Amino acid sequence: MKKVLNQMKYKEKGRIVEIKTAEVREKLMSMNIRIGKEVKMLAKQPLKGPVAIEVENAQTSLSQEIARQIIVEV
């Protein structure tokens, strides 16, 4: 089932299948976040705050705006 990254549940894992815009894709590539990588949701902050994720044992946070551009297969 495909869903937007910011719709994932706590501790849910998925594989990135699409990044909607080239601008976001380039920014994420510099963070080693690419199509085909497995991602795990660590936390979502309330009131449109950032989401915390883990990719290859590295933790990072993304804004809701960027998280909405990432489609994952769960």
mmCIF file of the N, C-alpha and C atoms, coordinates in Angstrom:
data_MODEL
# 
_entry.id   MODEL 
# 
loop_
_atom_site.group_PDB 
_atom_site.id 
_atom_site.type_symbol 
_atom_site.label_atom_id 
_atom_site.label_alt_id 
_atom_site.label_comp_id 
_atom_site.label_asym_id 
_atom_site.label_entity_id 
_atom_site.label_seq_id 
_atom_site.pdbx_PDB_ins_code 
_atom_site.Cartn_x 
_atom_site.Cartn_y 
_atom_site.Cartn_z 
_atom_site.occupancy 
_atom_site.B_iso_or_equiv 
_atom_site.pdbx_formal_charge 
_atom_site.auth_seq_id 
_atom_site.auth_comp_id 
_atom_site.auth_asym_id 
_atom_site.auth_atom_id 
_atom_site.pdbx_PDB_model_num 
ATOM 1   N N  . MET A 1 1  ? 0.841  -1.176 0.000  1.00 0.00 ? 1  MET A N  1 
ATOM 2   C CA . MET A 1 1  ? 0.000  0.000  0.000  1.00 0.00 ? 1  MET A CA 1 
ATOM 3   C C  . MET A 1 1  ? 0.891  1.247  0.000  1.00 0.00 ? 1  MET A C  1 
ATOM 4   N N  . LYS A 1 2  ? 0.585  2.183  -0.868 1.00 0.00 ? 2  LYS A N  1 
ATOM 5   C CA . LYS A 1 2  ? 1.352  3.424  -0.938 1.00 0.00 ? 2  LYS A CA 1 
ATOM 6   C C  . LYS A 1 2  ? 0.710  4.479  -0.061 1.00 0.00 ? 2  LYS A C  1 
ATOM 7   N N  . LYS A 1 3  ? 1.579  5.279  0.568  1.00 0.00 ? 3  LYS A N  1 
ATOM 8   C CA . LYS A 1 3  ? 1.093  6.418  1.344  1.00 0.00 ? 3  LYS A CA 1 
ATOM 9   C C  . LYS A 1 3  ? 2.161  7.495  1.386  1.00 0.00 ? 3  LYS A C  1 
ATOM 10  N N  . VAL A 1 4  ? 1.737  8.692  1.736  1.00 0.00 ? 4  VAL A N  1 
ATOM 11  C CA . VAL A 1 4  ? 2.650  9.819  1.878  1.00 0.00 ? 4  VAL A CA 1 
ATOM 12  C C  . VAL A 1 4  ? 3.420  9.641  3.188  1.00 0.00 ? 4  VAL A C  1 
ATOM 13  N N  . LEU A 1 5  ? 4.688  10.009 3.182  1.00 0.00 ? 5  LEU A N  1 
ATOM 14  C CA . LEU A 1 5  ? 5.550  9.801  4.342  1.00 0.00 ? 5  LEU A CA 1 
ATOM 15  C C  . LEU A 1 5  ? 4.943  10.345 5.636  1.00 0.00 ? 5  LEU A C  1 
ATOM 16  N N  . ASN A 1 6  ? 4.384  11.536 5.583  1.00 0.00 ? 6  ASN A N  1 
ATOM 17  C CA . ASN A 1 6  ? 3.862  12.121 6.823  1.00 0.00 ? 6  ASN A CA 1 
ATOM 18  C C  . ASN A 1 6  ? 2.575  11.454 7.306  1.00 0.00 ? 6  ASN A C  1 
ATOM 19  N N  . GLN A 1 7  ? 2.054  10.474 6.563  1.00 0.00 ? 7  GLN A N  1 
ATOM 20  C CA . GLN A 1 7  ? 0.881  9.711  7.002  1.00 0.00 ? 7  GLN A CA 1 
ATOM 21  C C  . GLN A 1 7  ? 1.272  8.378  7.647  1.00 0.00 ? 7  GLN A C  1 
ATOM 22  N N  . MET A 1 8  ? 2.560  8.080  7.678  1.00 0.00 ? 8  MET A N  1 
ATOM 23  C CA . MET A 1 8  ? 3.005  6.835  8.303  1.00 0.00 ? 8  MET A CA 1 
ATOM 24  C C  . MET A 1 8  ? 2.782  6.902  9.812  1.00 0.00 ? 8  MET A C  1 
ATOM 25  N N  . LYS A 1 9  ? 2.578  5.727  10.406 1.00 0.00 ? 9  LYS A N  1 
ATOM 26  C CA . LYS A 1 9  ? 2.390  5.630  11.842 1.00 0.00 ? 9  LYS A CA 1 
ATOM 27  C C  . LYS A 1 9  ? 3.733  5.460  12.544 1.00 0.00 ? 9  LYS A C  1 
ATOM 28  N N  . TYR A 1 10 ? 3.735  5.723  13.848 1.00 0.00 ? 10 TYR A N  1 
ATOM 29  C CA . TYR A 1 10 ? 4.931  5.573  14.677 1.00 0.00 ? 10 TYR A CA 1 
ATOM 30  C C  . TYR A 1 10 ? 5.508  4.166  14.519 1.00 0.00 ? 10 TYR A C  1 
ATOM 31  N N  . LYS A 1 11 ? 6.798  4.076  14.264 1.00 0.00 ? 11 LYS A N  1 
ATOM 32  C CA . LYS A 1 11 ? 7.571  2.838  14.079 1.00 0.00 ? 11 LYS A CA 1 
ATOM 33  C C  . LYS A 1 11 ? 7.225  2.069  12.810 1.00 0.00 ? 11 LYS A C  1 
ATOM 34  N N  . GLU A 1 12 ? 6.399  2.638  11.949 1.00 0.00 ? 12 GLU A N  1 
ATOM 35  C CA . GLU A 1 12 ? 6.065  1.982  10.688 1.00 0.00 ? 12 GLU A CA 1 
ATOM 36  C C  . GLU A 1 12 ? 7.237  2.116  9.723  1.00 0.00 ? 12 GLU A C  1 
ATOM 37  N N  . LYS A 1 13 ? 7.467  1.069  8.932  1.00 0.00 ? 13 LYS A N  1 
ATOM 38  C CA . LYS A 1 13 ? 8.552  1.071  7.953  1.00 0.00 ? 13 LYS A CA 1 
ATOM 39  C C  . LYS A 1 13 ? 7.970  1.029  6.548  1.00 0.00 ? 13 LYS A C  1 
ATOM 40  N N  . GLY A 1 14 ? 8.698  1.612  5.632  1.00 0.00 ? 14 GLY A N  1 
ATOM 41  C CA . GLY A 1 14 ? 8.303  1.586  4.229  1.00 0.00 ? 14 GLY A CA 1 
ATOM 42  C C  . GLY A 1 14 ? 9.498  1.847  3.343  1.00 0.00 ? 14 GLY A C  1 
ATOM 43  N N  . ARG A 1 15 ? 9.312  1.614  2.046  1.00 0.00 ? 15 ARG A N  1 
ATOM 44  C CA . ARG A 1 15 ? 10.365 1.848  1.058  1.00 0.00 ? 15 ARG A CA 1 
ATOM 45  C C  . ARG A 1 15 ? 9.942  3.031  0.193  1.00 0.00 ? 15 ARG A C  1 
ATOM 46  N N  . ILE A 1 16 ? 10.853 3.968  -0.003 1.00 0.00 ? 16 ILE A N  1 
ATOM 47  C CA . ILE A 1 16 ? 10.553 5.155  -0.810 1.00 0.00 ? 16 ILE A CA 1 
ATOM 48  C C  . ILE A 1 16 ? 10.390 4.732  -2.268 1.00 0.00 ? 16 ILE A C  1 
ATOM 49  N N  . VAL A 1 17 ? 9.246  5.085  -2.867 1.00 0.00 ? 17 VAL A N  1 
ATOM 50  C CA . VAL A 1 17 ? 8.988  4.727  -4.263 1.00 0.00 ? 17 VAL A CA 1 
ATOM 51  C C  . VAL A 1 17 ? 8.889  5.947  -5.176 1.00 0.00 ? 17 VAL A C  1 
ATOM 52  N N  . GLU A 1 18 ? 8.698  7.119  -4.578 1.00 0.00 ? 18 GLU A N  1 
ATOM 53  C CA . GLU A 1 18 ? 8.580  8.327  -5.399 1.00 0.00 ? 18 GLU A CA 1 
ATOM 54  C C  . GLU A 1 18 ? 8.901  9.555  -4.568 1.00 0.00 ? 18 GLU A C  1 
ATOM 55  N N  . ILE A 1 19 ? 9.586  10.504 -5.203 1.00 0.00 ? 19 ILE A N  1 
ATOM 56  C CA . ILE A 1 19 ? 9.796  11.837 -4.625 1.00 0.00 ? 19 ILE A CA 1 
ATOM 57  C C  . ILE A 1 19 ? 9.275  12.795 -5.680 1.00 0.00 ? 19 ILE A C  1 
ATOM 58  N N  . LYS A 1 20 ? 8.262  13.553 -5.341 1.00 0.00 ? 20 LYS A N  1 
ATOM 59  C CA . LYS A 1 20 ? 7.457  14.255 -6.336 1.00 0.00 ? 20 LYS A CA 1 
ATOM 60  C C  . LYS A 1 20 ? 8.175  15.327 -7.154 1.00 0.00 ? 20 LYS A C  1 
ATOM 61  N N  . THR A 1 21 ? 9.047  16.116 -6.552 1.00 0.00 ? 21 THR A N  1 
ATOM 62  C CA . THR A 1 21 ? 9.677  17.197 -7.308 1.00 0.00 ? 21 THR A CA 1 
ATOM 63  C C  . THR A 1 21 ? 11.194 17.023 -7.372 1.00 0.00 ? 21 THR A C  1 
ATOM 64  N N  . ALA A 1 22 ? 11.781 17.492 -8.454 1.00 0.00 ? 22 ALA A N  1 
ATOM 65  C CA . ALA A 1 22 ? 13.230 17.383 -8.643 1.00 0.00 ? 22 ALA A CA 1 
ATOM 66  C C  . ALA A 1 22 ? 13.981 18.174 -7.572 1.00 0.00 ? 22 ALA A C  1 
ATOM 67  N N  . GLU A 1 23 ? 13.448 19.317 -7.188 1.00 0.00 ? 23 GLU A N  1 
ATOM 68  C CA . GLU A 1 23 ? 14.101 20.155 -6.170 1.00 0.00 ? 23 GLU A CA 1 
ATOM 69  C C  . GLU A 1 23 ? 14.216 19.405 -4.844 1.00 0.00 ? 23 GLU A C  1 
ATOM 70  N N  . VAL A 1 24 ? 13.129 18.793 -4.422 1.00 0.00 ? 24 VAL A N  1 
ATOM 71  C CA . VAL A 1 24 ? 13.138 18.028 -3.170 1.00 0.00 ? 24 VAL A CA 1 
ATOM 72  C C  . VAL A 1 24 ? 14.013 16.785 -3.327 1.00 0.00 ? 24 VAL A C  1 
ATOM 73  N N  . ARG A 1 25 ? 13.939 16.129 -4.472 1.00 0.00 ? 25 ARG A N  1 
ATOM 74  C CA . ARG A 1 25 ? 14.750 14.935 -4.729 1.00 0.00 ? 25 ARG A CA 1 
ATOM 75  C C  . ARG A 1 25 ? 16.237 15.242 -4.573 1.00 0.00 ? 25 ARG A C  1 
ATOM 76  N N  . GLU A 1 26 ? 16.689 16.362 -5.122 1.00 0.00 ? 26 GLU A N  1 
ATOM 77  C CA . GLU A 1 26 ? 18.103 16.754 -5.010 1.00 0.00 ? 26 GLU A CA 1 
ATOM 78  C C  . GLU A 1 26 ? 18.494 17.034 -3.567 1.00 0.00 ? 26 GLU A C  1 
ATOM 79  N N  . LYS A 1 27 ? 17.634 17.743 -2.847 1.00 0.00 ? 27 LYS A N  1 
ATOM 80  C CA . LYS A 1 27 ? 17.923 18.054 -1.443 1.00 0.00 ? 27 LYS A CA 1 
ATOM 81  C C  . LYS A 1 27 ? 18.037 16.772 -0.619 1.00 0.00 ? 27 LYS A C  1 
ATOM 82  N N  . LEU A 1 28 ? 17.115 15.834 -0.844 1.00 0.00 ? 28 LEU A N  1 
ATOM 83  C CA . LEU A 1 28 ? 17.119 14.581 -0.092 1.00 0.00 ? 28 LEU A CA 1 
ATOM 84  C C  . LEU A 1 28 ? 18.307 13.691 -0.461 1.00 0.00 ? 28 LEU A C  1 
ATOM 85  N N  . MET A 1 29 ? 18.737 13.735 -1.715 1.00 0.00 ? 29 MET A N  1 
ATOM 86  C CA . MET A 1 29 ? 19.897 12.940 -2.129 1.00 0.00 ? 29 MET A CA 1 
ATOM 87  C C  . MET A 1 29 ? 21.136 13.335 -1.339 1.00 0.00 ? 29 MET A C  1 
ATOM 88  N N  . SER A 1 30 ? 21.253 14.608 -1.001 1.00 0.00 ? 30 SER A N  1 
ATOM 89  C CA . SER A 1 30 ? 22.404 15.056 -0.214 1.00 0.00 ? 30 SER A CA 1 
ATOM 90  C C  . SER A 1 30 ? 22.341 14.531 1.219  1.00 0.00 ? 30 SER A C  1 
ATOM 91  N N  . MET A 1 31 ? 21.150 14.058 1.626  1.00 0.00 ? 31 MET A N  1 
ATOM 92  C CA . MET A 1 31 ? 20.965 13.491 2.963  1.00 0.00 ? 31 MET A CA 1 
ATOM 93  C C  . MET A 1 31 ? 20.919 11.963 2.902  1.00 0.00 ? 31 MET A C  1 
ATOM 94  N N  . ASN A 1 32 ? 21.261 11.394 1.737  1.00 0.00 ? 32 ASN A N  1 
ATOM 95  C CA . ASN A 1 32 ? 21.243 9.945  1.506  1.00 0.00 ? 32 ASN A CA 1 
ATOM 96  C C  . ASN A 1 32 ? 19.828 9.364  1.591  1.00 0.00 ? 32 ASN A C  1 
ATOM 97  N N  . ILE A 1 33 ? 18.848 10.154 1.239  1.00 0.00 ? 33 ILE A N  1 
ATOM 98  C CA . ILE A 1 33 ? 17.459 9.705  1.188  1.00 0.00 ? 33 ILE A CA 1 
ATOM 99  C C  . ILE A 1 33 ? 17.078 9.656  -0.284 1.00 0.00 ? 33 ILE A C  1 
ATOM 100 N N  . ARG A 1 34 ? 16.890 8.430  -0.791 1.00 0.00 ? 34 ARG A N  1 
ATOM 101 C CA . ARG A 1 34 ? 16.654 8.223  -2.217 1.00 0.00 ? 34 ARG A CA 1 
ATOM 102 C C  . ARG A 1 34 ? 15.533 7.217  -2.438 1.00 0.00 ? 34 ARG A C  1 
ATOM 103 N N  . ILE A 1 35 ? 15.038 7.172  -3.662 1.00 0.00 ? 35 ILE A N  1 
ATOM 104 C CA . ILE A 1 35 ? 14.073 6.149  -4.049 1.00 0.00 ? 35 ILE A CA 1 
ATOM 105 C C  . ILE A 1 35 ? 14.717 4.786  -3.849 1.00 0.00 ? 35 ILE A C  1 
ATOM 106 N N  . GLY A 1 36 ? 13.970 3.870  -3.255 1.00 0.00 ? 36 GLY A N  1 
ATOM 107 C CA . GLY A 1 36 ? 14.462 2.525  -2.990 1.00 0.00 ? 36 GLY A CA 1 
ATOM 108 C C  . GLY A 1 36 ? 14.964 2.322  -1.567 1.00 0.00 ? 36 GLY A C  1 
ATOM 109 N N  . LYS A 1 37 ? 15.222 3.396  -0.845 1.00 0.00 ? 37 LYS A N  1 
ATOM 110 C CA . LYS A 1 37 ? 15.706 3.285  0.534  1.00 0.00 ? 37 LYS A CA 1 
ATOM 111 C C  . LYS A 1 37 ? 14.554 2.975  1.485  1.00 0.00 ? 37 LYS A C  1 
ATOM 112 N N  . GLU A 1 38 ? 14.859 2.183  2.522  1.00 0.00 ? 38 GLU A N  1 
ATOM 113 C CA . GLU A 1 38 ? 13.868 1.907  3.550  1.00 0.00 ? 38 GLU A CA 1 
ATOM 114 C C  . GLU A 1 38 ? 13.890 3.037  4.576  1.00 0.00 ? 38 GLU A C  1 
ATOM 115 N N  . VAL A 1 39 ? 12.700 3.441  5.000  1.00 0.00 ? 39 VAL A N  1 
ATOM 116 C CA . VAL A 1 39 ? 12.556 4.530  5.956  1.00 0.00 ? 39 VAL A CA 1 
ATOM 117 C C  . VAL A 1 39 ? 11.660 4.058  7.104  1.00 0.00 ? 39 VAL A C  1 
ATOM 118 N N  . LYS A 1 40 ? 11.972 4.528  8.301  1.00 0.00 ? 40 LYS A N  1 
ATOM 119 C CA . LYS A 1 40 ? 11.178 4.190  9.479  1.00 0.00 ? 40 LYS A CA 1 
ATOM 120 C C  . LYS A 1 40 ? 10.735 5.484  10.151 1.00 0.00 ? 40 LYS A C  1 
ATOM 121 N N  . MET A 1 41 ? 9.438  5.580  10.454 1.00 0.00 ? 41 MET A N  1 
ATOM 122 C CA . MET A 1 41 ? 8.907  6.759  11.134 1.00 0.00 ? 41 MET A CA 1 
ATOM 123 C C  . MET A 1 41 ? 9.260  6.672  12.619 1.00 0.00 ? 41 MET A C  1 
ATOM 124 N N  . LEU A 1 42 ? 9.919  7.679  13.140 1.00 0.00 ? 42 LEU A N  1 
ATOM 125 C CA . LEU A 1 42 ? 10.285 7.712  14.557 1.00 0.00 ? 42 LEU A CA 1 
ATOM 126 C C  . LEU A 1 42 ? 9.347  8.583  15.374 1.00 0.00 ? 42 LEU A C  1 
ATOM 127 N N  . ALA A 1 43 ? 8.962  9.720  14.826 1.00 0.00 ? 43 ALA A N  1 
ATOM 128 C CA . ALA A 1 43 ? 8.082  10.632 15.576 1.00 0.00 ? 43 ALA A CA 1 
ATOM 129 C C  . ALA A 1 43 ? 7.476  11.668 14.638 1.00 0.00 ? 43 ALA A C  1 
ATOM 130 N N  . LYS A 1 44 ? 6.289  12.134 15.010 1.00 0.00 ? 44 LYS A N  1 
ATOM 131 C CA . LYS A 1 44 ? 5.641  13.239 14.312 1.00 0.00 ? 44 LYS A CA 1 
ATOM 132 C C  . LYS A 1 44 ? 5.294  14.285 15.347 1.00 0.00 ? 44 LYS A C  1 
ATOM 133 N N  . GLN A 1 45 ? 5.701  15.504 15.109 1.00 0.00 ? 45 GLN A N  1 
ATOM 134 C CA . GLN A 1 45 ? 5.408  16.591 16.029 1.00 0.00 ? 45 GLN A CA 1 
ATOM 135 C C  . GLN A 1 45 ? 4.025  17.162 15.725 1.00 0.00 ? 45 GLN A C  1 
ATOM 136 N N  . PRO A 1 46 ? 3.307  17.596 16.744 1.00 0.00 ? 46 PRO A N  1 
ATOM 137 C CA . PRO A 1 46 ? 1.968  18.154 16.525 1.00 0.00 ? 46 PRO A CA 1 
ATOM 138 C C  . PRO A 1 46 ? 2.021  19.523 15.854 1.00 0.00 ? 46 PRO A C  1 
ATOM 139 N N  . LEU A 1 47 ? 0.874  19.932 15.374 1.00 0.00 ? 47 LEU A N  1 
ATOM 140 C CA . LEU A 1 47 ? 0.698  21.277 14.805 1.00 0.00 ? 47 LEU A CA 1 
ATOM 141 C C  . LEU A 1 47 ? 1.647  21.559 13.650 1.00 0.00 ? 47 LEU A C  1 
ATOM 142 N N  . LYS A 1 48 ? 1.728  20.638 12.723 1.00 0.00 ? 48 LYS A N  1 
ATOM 143 C CA . LYS A 1 48 ? 2.521  20.791 11.498 1.00 0.00 ? 48 LYS A CA 1 
ATOM 144 C C  . LYS A 1 48 ? 4.013  20.877 11.763 1.00 0.00 ? 48 LYS A C  1 
ATOM 145 N N  . GLY A 1 49 ? 4.465  20.293 12.860 1.00 0.00 ? 49 GLY A N  1 
ATOM 146 C CA . GLY A 1 49 ? 5.886  20.246 13.170 1.00 0.00 ? 49 GLY A CA 1 
ATOM 147 C C  . GLY A 1 49 ? 6.586  19.205 12.323 1.00 0.00 ? 49 GLY A C  1 
ATOM 148 N N  . PRO A 1 50 ? 7.889  19.065 12.472 1.00 0.00 ? 50 PRO A N  1 
ATOM 149 C CA . PRO A 1 50 ? 8.650  18.135 11.641 1.00 0.00 ? 50 PRO A CA 1 
ATOM 150 C C  . PRO A 1 50 ? 8.367  16.673 11.980 1.00 0.00 ? 50 PRO A C  1 
ATOM 151 N N  . VAL A 1 51 ? 8.737  15.794 11.038 1.00 0.00 ? 51 VAL A N  1 
ATOM 152 C CA . VAL A 1 51 ? 8.681  14.358 11.273 1.00 0.00 ? 51 VAL A CA 1 
ATOM 153 C C  . VAL A 1 51 ? 10.122 13.860 11.436 1.00 0.00 ? 51 VAL A C  1 
ATOM 154 N N  . ALA A 1 52 ? 10.318 12.930 12.344 1.00 0.00 ? 52 ALA A N  1 
ATOM 155 C CA . ALA A 1 52 ? 11.636 12.338 12.564 1.00 0.00 ? 52 ALA A CA 1 
ATOM 156 C C  . ALA A 1 52 ? 11.627 10.953 11.927 1.00 0.00 ? 52 ALA A C  1 
ATOM 157 N N  . ILE A 1 53 ? 12.640 10.670 11.109 1.00 0.00 ? 53 ILE A N  1 
ATOM 158 C CA . ILE A 1 53 ? 12.725 9.394  10.416 1.00 0.00 ? 53 ILE A CA 1 
ATOM 159 C C  . ILE A 1 53 ? 14.109 8.788  10.583 1.00 0.00 ? 53 ILE A C  1 
ATOM 160 N N  . GLU A 1 54 ? 14.203 7.509  10.245 1.00 0.00 ? 54 GLU A N  1 
ATOM 161 C CA . GLU A 1 54 ? 15.488 6.817  10.250 1.00 0.00 ? 54 GLU A CA 1 
ATOM 162 C C  . GLU A 1 54 ? 15.685 6.186  8.874  1.00 0.00 ? 54 GLU A C  1 
ATOM 163 N N  . VAL A 1 55 ? 16.847 6.418  8.286  1.00 0.00 ? 55 VAL A N  1 
ATOM 164 C CA . VAL A 1 55 ? 17.233 5.829  7.010  1.00 0.00 ? 55 VAL A CA 1 
ATOM 165 C C  . VAL A 1 55 ? 18.637 5.277  7.189  1.00 0.00 ? 55 VAL A C  1 
ATOM 166 N N  . GLU A 1 56 ? 18.795 3.974  7.016  1.00 0.00 ? 56 GLU A N  1 
ATOM 167 C CA . GLU A 1 56 ? 20.092 3.306  7.171  1.00 0.00 ? 56 GLU A CA 1 
ATOM 168 C C  . GLU A 1 56 ? 20.774 3.667  8.493  1.00 0.00 ? 56 GLU A C  1 
ATOM 169 N N  . ASN A 1 57 ? 20.065 3.523  9.578  1.00 0.00 ? 57 ASN A N  1 
ATOM 170 C CA . ASN A 1 57 ? 20.573 3.780  10.928 1.00 0.00 ? 57 ASN A CA 1 
ATOM 171 C C  . ASN A 1 57 ? 20.952 5.223  11.196 1.00 0.00 ? 57 ASN A C  1 
ATOM 172 N N  . ALA A 1 58 ? 20.569 6.134  10.317 1.00 0.00 ? 58 ALA A N  1 
ATOM 173 C CA . ALA A 1 58 ? 20.811 7.559  10.523 1.00 0.00 ? 58 ALA A CA 1 
ATOM 174 C C  . ALA A 1 58 ? 19.472 8.247  10.751 1.00 0.00 ? 58 ALA A C  1 
ATOM 175 N N  . GLN A 1 59 ? 19.388 9.037  11.800 1.00 0.00 ? 59 GLN A N  1 
ATOM 176 C CA . GLN A 1 59 ? 18.143 9.732  12.111 1.00 0.00 ? 59 GLN A CA 1 
ATOM 177 C C  . GLN A 1 59 ? 18.209 11.169 11.624 1.00 0.00 ? 59 GLN A C  1 
ATOM 178 N N  . THR A 1 60 ? 17.081 11.640 11.114 1.00 0.00 ? 60 THR A N  1 
ATOM 179 C CA . THR A 1 60 ? 16.988 13.021 10.653 1.00 0.00 ? 60 THR A CA 1 
ATOM 180 C C  . THR A 1 60 ? 15.547 13.481 10.781 1.00 0.00 ? 60 THR A C  1 
ATOM 181 N N  . SER A 1 61 ? 15.337 14.756 10.659 1.00 0.00 ? 61 SER A N  1 
ATOM 182 C CA . SER A 1 61 ? 13.970 15.269 10.668 1.00 0.00 ? 61 SER A CA 1 
ATOM 183 C C  . SER A 1 61 ? 13.719 16.038 9.379  1.00 0.00 ? 61 SER A C  1 
ATOM 184 N N  . LEU A 1 62 ? 12.469 15.990 8.946  1.00 0.00 ? 62 LEU A N  1 
ATOM 185 C CA . LEU A 1 62 ? 12.045 16.664 7.723  1.00 0.00 ? 62 LEU A CA 1 
ATOM 186 C C  . LEU A 1 62 ? 10.822 17.513 8.029  1.00 0.00 ? 62 LEU A C  1 
ATOM 187 N N  . SER A 1 63 ? 10.700 18.608 7.325  1.00 0.00 ? 63 SER A N  1 
ATOM 188 C CA . SER A 1 63 ? 9.506  19.434 7.485  1.00 0.00 ? 63 SER A CA 1 
ATOM 189 C C  . SER A 1 63 ? 8.305  18.693 6.905  1.00 0.00 ? 63 SER A C  1 
ATOM 190 N N  . GLN A 1 64 ? 7.136  19.075 7.339  1.00 0.00 ? 64 GLN A N  1 
ATOM 191 C CA . GLN A 1 64 ? 5.907  18.486 6.792  1.00 0.00 ? 64 GLN A CA 1 
ATOM 192 C C  . GLN A 1 64 ? 5.828  18.728 5.287  1.00 0.00 ? 64 GLN A C  1 
ATOM 193 N N  . GLU A 1 65 ? 6.271  19.882 4.842  1.00 0.00 ? 65 GLU A N  1 
ATOM 194 C CA . GLU A 1 65 ? 6.236  20.219 3.413  1.00 0.00 ? 65 GLU A CA 1 
ATOM 195 C C  . GLU A 1 65 ? 7.055  19.224 2.593  1.00 0.00 ? 65 GLU A C  1 
ATOM 196 N N  . ILE A 1 66 ? 8.243  18.885 3.059  1.00 0.00 ? 66 ILE A N  1 
ATOM 197 C CA . ILE A 1 66 ? 9.078  17.913 2.358  1.00 0.00 ? 66 ILE A CA 1 
ATOM 198 C C  . ILE A 1 66 ? 8.519  16.515 2.513  1.00 0.00 ? 66 ILE A C  1 
ATOM 199 N N  . ALA A 1 67 ? 8.047  16.171 3.703  1.00 0.00 ? 67 ALA A N  1 
ATOM 200 C CA . ALA A 1 67 ? 7.491  14.834 3.941  1.00 0.00 ? 67 ALA A CA 1 
ATOM 201 C C  . ALA A 1 67 ? 6.297  14.544 3.038  1.00 0.00 ? 67 ALA A C  1 
ATOM 202 N N  . ARG A 1 68 ? 5.531  15.578 2.686  1.00 0.00 ? 68 ARG A N  1 
ATOM 203 C CA . ARG A 1 68 ? 4.388  15.402 1.789  1.00 0.00 ? 68 ARG A CA 1 
ATOM 204 C C  . ARG A 1 68 ? 4.801  15.091 0.363  1.00 0.00 ? 68 ARG A C  1 
ATOM 205 N N  . GLN A 1 69 ? 6.058  15.311 0.024  1.00 0.00 ? 69 GLN A N  1 
ATOM 206 C CA . GLN A 1 69 ? 6.558  15.051 -1.325 1.00 0.00 ? 69 GLN A CA 1 
ATOM 207 C C  . GLN A 1 69 ? 7.081  13.622 -1.510 1.00 0.00 ? 69 GLN A C  1 
ATOM 208 N N  . ILE A 1 70 ? 7.148  12.849 -0.422 1.00 0.00 ? 70 ILE A N  1 
ATOM 209 C CA . ILE A 1 70 ? 7.736  11.519 -0.451 1.00 0.00 ? 70 ILE A CA 1 
ATOM 210 C C  . ILE A 1 70 ? 6.634  10.460 -0.355 1.00 0.00 ? 70 ILE A C  1 
ATOM 211 N N  . ILE A 1 71 ? 6.606  9.566  -1.340 1.00 0.00 ? 71 ILE A N  1 
ATOM 212 C CA . ILE A 1 71 ? 5.637  8.470  -1.366 1.00 0.00 ? 71 ILE A CA 1 
ATOM 213 C C  . ILE A 1 71 ? 6.364  7.183  -1.001 1.00 0.00 ? 71 ILE A C  1 
ATOM 214 N N  . VAL A 1 72 ? 5.798  6.426  -0.062 1.00 0.00 ? 72 VAL A N  1 
ATOM 215 C CA . VAL A 1 72 ? 6.412  5.178  0.387  1.00 0.00 ? 72 VAL A CA 1 
ATOM 216 C C  . VAL A 1 72 ? 5.455  4.007  0.181  1.00 0.00 ? 72 VAL A C  1 
ATOM 217 N N  . GLU A 1 73 ? 6.022  2.830  -0.010 1.00 0.00 ? 73 GLU A N  1 
ATOM 218 C CA . GLU A 1 73 ? 5.276  1.576  -0.066 1.00 0.00 ? 73 GLU A CA 1 
ATOM 219 C C  . GLU A 1 73 ? 5.451  0.911  1.279  1.00 0.00 ? 73 GLU A C  1 
ATOM 220 N N  . VAL A 1 74 ? 4.357  0.678  1.999  1.00 0.00 ? 74 VAL A N  1 
ATOM 221 C CA . VAL A 1 74 ? 4.427  0.056  3.325  1.00 0.00 ? 74 VAL A CA 1 
ATOM 222 C C  . VAL A 1 74 ? 3.901  -1.360 3.282  1.00 0.00 ? 74 VAL A C  1 
# 
